[in-house]
Amino acid sequence: MGEQLSCDFAEKLRRCESVLEIFELVKACVERILNLSRGGIMIGLQDLPNQLLSYHPIGSNIIVLNKRVISRAAYLVEDQEVLNSLLFYAILREYLRSLGIVDERLAKQYSLEICEKVFGDEHVLTFIAKNGLEVIISELDDVLADSDYSVTDDILILKDTRNRDLSYV
């Protein structure tokens, strides 16, 4: 059963074609393993410093991804599964924060537990959960260090036309 679960979710992750699809998978995995969920969370993109991949302002209903780093990663990372795994992990950590798990050690522990149970020990996502995003992001550092950027307050909200999470409003 555990091996079948990891195959199903690994295939779903591999097939994701958008950040919002990955976010839906994150929510499904967290609910399956931790039995926790939260509706009404939005995903946004913002130009941020290179060292910050994502954040969740405590008490808000948004997870913000670094638009520049994500765009650059999408351009440089040739393996779609690796890119989707990077996005999954970044969103997973912030989604856990949105659920009230703000202690960094606990968030890392839950992230690893979810990745191991859902994707198995051999999946690239579990490798990222064990070793941190820096393993993949560090390869982008040299490219990003030379790029000009400006930090803005503007957040681009990604819209899901289905609005499943907003039914309670």
N, C-alpha and C positions, 0 to 999 in steps of 0.2 A: 504494500500500500504506500509506504513512504517513498519508494523509488518511483512509483507511478505518479505520485503527487509532484515530485521534483521534475519529472519529464513534462507533465502538463503545464506547470507554471513556467518552466524554462522555455518551452515552446511559445507560450503566450508572450513572455518578455521578448523573445527573439522577433516575434511578429509585430510588436508595437511600432507604430509609425508616427507617434506624436507624444509630446510631453503629457498631454491629458490622458492618453491611453495608459502611459506608464503610471500616472497618478492613480488611475482606477485600479490598476494591478496592485500598487502599494496598499491601497485601502483594503482590498480583498485579502491580501496576505496578513496584514495587521489584524483584521477582524478574525481570520481563521486561527491564527496562533495565539493572540493575546485577548481575543474576544472584546476588542475595543474599537469604537468607530466614532466619527464625528462628521456631521454634514455641514454644508455651507462653506467649506474651505475652498478658496480660489488659488490659482497659480498665477504668479506674475513674473515678468522679466524686467530687470533693471540693470543699468550699467553700474558696476561696483568695482572696487579694487580687486586686482587679480587673486589675492590670497583668500577672498571670500567667495565661495561657490554658491552658498544659499543661506537664507536666514528666515526665521519666523518671529515677527514681533509678538512677544507674549501678550495674550489677551486679544489678539486680532484674529481675523479669519482669512489670512493670506500666508502663503509660502512664496518667497521671492527667490528666483534663481538669477545668477549672474549672467546676463544676456551675452556679454562679450566672451566670457570663458566658455559658455555652452556653444556659442556659434563657432568659436575657434576649435573646440573639441570636435564638433560635428564635421568640420572641414578636415581636421588632421587624423582623427581616429577612423581607420578604414573598416574596422570590424563593427558591424551594427550591434552585435550582442554586447561588446565591450562598452560602446557608447550608451546603449540602453541600460546596462548595469550601472554605469556611472551616474546616470540620471536617476535611476531607481533608488540608489543608495542616498544620493543628495536629498531627494524628496522624502524618503523614508525617515531620515534623521529629523527633518523639520516637521514631518507629520506627527512623529512621536512627541515632539515638543508641543505641538498644537493640542495633543491629548493630555498635556500636563506632565509629561516625563521630561523635566528640564535638567535633571542631574546628568552631566555629560557621561559619567561612567555607566549609569543605568541605561541611558539611551544607546550607548555603544553595545552594552550587553544584550539588550533587547533586539537591536539591529542584527547582531550576529546570530542570536537564537532564531529569529525569523528567517534569515538567509539560509542557515543550516537546515532548518526543518522544511522549508519550502523548496529550496533549490538544490540542496545536497552539498556535501563537503567539497566536491570537485568543481563546482560552478565558479566562474570568474567573479560573480557577485559575492559569493562567500569569501573569496580571496580578498576582495576589496573590504568587506566587513571586518575581516581579521586584521588587515594591514593598513586600513585607512585609505581615503581618497587620494592622499598624497602620492601613493604608488603610481597612479595614472596621471594625476594633475602635474606632478613634478616634471614629467616629460614635456608638458606644455609651457612650463615656466620660462624657458629660454626664449621661446617664440613670443610669449606675452610680455616679457620684460621690456622688449624693445618697442612695443606698440604704444601709441599715444592713446590716452583715454581720458574721459572726464566722468566724474561721478555725478550722477543726476538724481534728483528726487522723483523724477517721472518713472512710474511703474506701468508697464504694458500688461494689462490683465488678459490672460488667455480665456476665451469664452468657449464653453461647451454648450452647443445648441440644445442638448437634451435637458439640461438643468435638473437632473435627478435629485441632487442634494438640496435644491431650493424649494422643495415641495412643502416644507414646514413653514415657510414665510407667509 
